[in-house]
Amino acid sequence: MNAVPVDAAVIVAARAEHLPALEALIFDHGANSWNYLPEDGIRAHLADIARGRDHGLVALRDGDILGAVTFGLNTDFDRYVPAPLRGTPQGYVSEAVVRRDRVGQGLGTRLLREALAVLSTMGVQRVFIDRHEENHASAGMMRRAGFVEIDTYSDPRRRPHGSGRTTVCCFSYPAESGLPGR
Ligand SMILES: CC(C)(COP(=O)(O)OP(=O)(O)OC[C@H]1O[C@@H](n2cnc3c(N)ncnc32)[C@H](O)[C@@H]1OP(=O)(O)O)[C@@H](O)C(=O)NCCC(=O)NCCS
């Protein structure tokens, strides 16, 4: 393993020129029994990043992408927000992935915190993310970034392995700004 620490990586907004490497990172390093990666949906999401409709951050070191997070706004998690906020787009995180030879060094948490910082400028009150109930690396990253678990439900179509359940996590921005750990 390369000894260069991931904290030497620079995190920048994903641009069109990053997308081929970002797609390869997601499919080559994001694939595991716990991660739902619908190819068409992810390619459409990446195309939306290129158009500026969705967003991404990439961690770069010497031109290589070590990790990435992608996100946007939607109303898909409306059932978890108070009635007055329903119909108002909130933040969601779609993909979070770190190169296999760089996991466990805090890069996923750093990327997720940066995504929260970007989403906070978009006027949302909450950010949602979901994962396989048993994706422990993902769970640790979300916990470290300040997300709390709000629901777990049976989801065999997207989760054919293990418990077959999805856990939904939410980050709520404090009223007086200030992101945890920043
Ligand atoms: C999920 C992922 C992005 C996390 O990235 P990462 O850089 O390794 O995460 P971090 O180093 O920031 O780890 C955050 C916390 O999770 C813990 N953690 C990491 N891997 C773990 C594992 N396999 N089992 C248990 N805890 C783990 C870390 O110890 C850390 O917690 P701590 O500081 O309290 O010890 C990375 O593992 C990955 O790319 N996985 C494949 C794709 C995937 O499953 N994405 C999630 C989709 S929801």
The ligand as an SDF file (V2000), in Angstrom:
LIG
                    3D

 48 50  0  0  0  0  0  0  0  0999 V2000
  -18.0230    3.2980    3.2170 C   0  0  0  0  0  0  0  0  0  0  0  0
  -16.6630    3.9140    2.8750 C   0  0  0  0  0  0  0  0  0  0  0  0
  -16.8830    5.0650    1.8820 C   0  0  0  0  0  0  0  0  0  0  0  0
  -16.0480    4.4670    4.1760 C   0  0  0  0  0  0  0  0  0  0  0  0
  -14.8730    5.1690    3.8360 O   0  0  0  0  0  0  0  0  0  0  0  0
  -13.6180    5.1920    4.8460 P   0  0  0  0  0  0  0  0  0  0  0  0
  -12.6790    6.2430    4.3670 O   0  0  0  0  0  0  0  0  0  0  0  0
  -13.0600    3.8290    5.0140 O   0  0  0  0  0  0  0  0  0  0  0  0
  -14.3200    5.6160    6.2150 O   0  0  0  0  0  0  0  0  0  0  0  0
  -13.6270    6.2690    7.4750 P   0  0  0  0  0  0  0  0  0  0  0  0
  -12.1670    5.9030    7.4920 O   0  0  0  0  0  0  0  0  0  0  0  0
  -13.9670    7.7070    7.4870 O   0  0  0  0  0  0  0  0  0  0  0  0
  -14.3240    5.4620    8.6560 O   0  0  0  0  0  0  0  0  0  0  0  0
  -15.3200    6.0510    9.4330 C   0  0  0  0  0  0  0  0  0  0  0  0
  -15.5940    5.1680   10.6200 C   0  0  0  0  0  0  0  0  0  0  0  0
  -16.0550    3.8730   10.1960 O   0  0  0  0  0  0  0  0  0  0  0  0
  -15.2560    2.8700   10.8030 C   0  0  0  0  0  0  0  0  0  0  0  0
  -15.0810    1.7980    9.8590 N   0  0  0  0  0  0  0  0  0  0  0  0
  -14.4710    1.8710    8.6640 C   0  0  0  0  0  0  0  0  0  0  0  0
  -14.4840    0.6600    8.0770 N   0  0  0  0  0  0  0  0  0  0  0  0
  -15.1020   -0.1840    8.9390 C   0  0  0  0  0  0  0  0  0  0  0  0
  -15.4340   -1.5680    8.8960 C   0  0  0  0  0  0  0  0  0  0  0  0
  -15.1310   -2.3250    7.8350 N   0  0  0  0  0  0  0  0  0  0  0  0
  -16.0890   -2.1140    9.9540 N   0  0  0  0  0  0  0  0  0  0  0  0
  -16.4170   -1.3590   11.0150 C   0  0  0  0  0  0  0  0  0  0  0  0
  -16.1410   -0.0190   11.1140 N   0  0  0  0  0  0  0  0  0  0  0  0
  -15.4880    0.5440   10.0680 C   0  0  0  0  0  0  0  0  0  0  0  0
  -13.9410    3.5400   11.0870 C   0  0  0  0  0  0  0  0  0  0  0  0
  -13.2710    2.8590   12.1030 O   0  0  0  0  0  0  0  0  0  0  0  0
  -14.3930    4.9340   11.4840 C   0  0  0  0  0  0  0  0  0  0  0  0
  -14.8870    4.9790   12.7950 O   0  0  0  0  0  0  0  0  0  0  0  0
  -13.9490    5.3280   14.0440 P   0  0  0  0  0  0  0  0  0  0  0  0
  -13.1510    6.5090   13.6620 O   0  0  0  0  0  0  0  0  0  0  0  0
  -14.9310    5.5510   15.1370 O   0  0  0  0  0  0  0  0  0  0  0  0
  -13.0770    4.1210   14.2220 O   0  0  0  0  0  0  0  0  0  0  0  0
  -15.6980    2.8670    2.2690 C   0  0  0  0  0  0  0  0  0  0  0  0
  -15.5840    1.7810    3.1690 O   0  0  0  0  0  0  0  0  0  0  0  0
  -16.1610    2.3340    0.9270 C   0  0  0  0  0  0  0  0  0  0  0  0
  -15.8290    2.9070   -0.0990 O   0  0  0  0  0  0  0  0  0  0  0  0
  -16.9290    1.2190    0.9140 N   0  0  0  0  0  0  0  0  0  0  0  0
  -17.4200    0.6360   -0.3310 C   0  0  0  0  0  0  0  0  0  0  0  0
  -18.5810    1.4450   -0.8940 C   0  0  0  0  0  0  0  0  0  0  0  0
  -19.7270    1.5440    0.0980 C   0  0  0  0  0  0  0  0  0  0  0  0
  -20.1630    0.5560    0.6840 O   0  0  0  0  0  0  0  0  0  0  0  0
  -20.2310    2.7900    0.2300 N   0  0  0  0  0  0  0  0  0  0  0  0
  -21.3100    3.1060    1.1620 C   0  0  0  0  0  0  0  0  0  0  0  0
  -22.5940    3.1460    0.4760 C   0  0  0  0  0  0  0  0  0  0  0  0
  -23.8960    3.6700    1.5840 S   0  0  0  0  0  0  0  0  0  0  0  0
  1  2  1  0
  2  3  1  0
  2  4  1  0
  2 36  1  0
  4  5  1  0
  5  6  1  0
  6  7  2  0
  6  8  1  0
  6  9  1  0
  9 10  1  0
 10 11  2  0
 10 12  1  0
 10 13  1  0
 13 14  1  0
 14 15  1  0
 15 16  1  0
 15 30  1  0
 16 17  1  0
 17 18  1  0
 17 28  1  0
 18 19  1  0
 18 27  1  0
 19 20  2  0
 20 21  1  0
 21 22  1  0
 21 27  2  0
 22 23  1  0
 22 24  2  0
 24 25  1  0
 25 26  2  0
 26 27  1  0
 28 29  1  0
 28 30  1  0
 30 31  1  0
 31 32  1  0
 32 33  2  0
 32 34  1  0
 32 35  1  0
 36 37  1  0
 36 38  1  0
 38 39  2  0
 38 40  1  0
 40 41  1  0
 41 42  1  0
 42 43  1  0
 43 44  2  0
 43 45  1  0
 45 46  1  0
 46 47  1  0
 47 48  1  0
M  END
$$$$
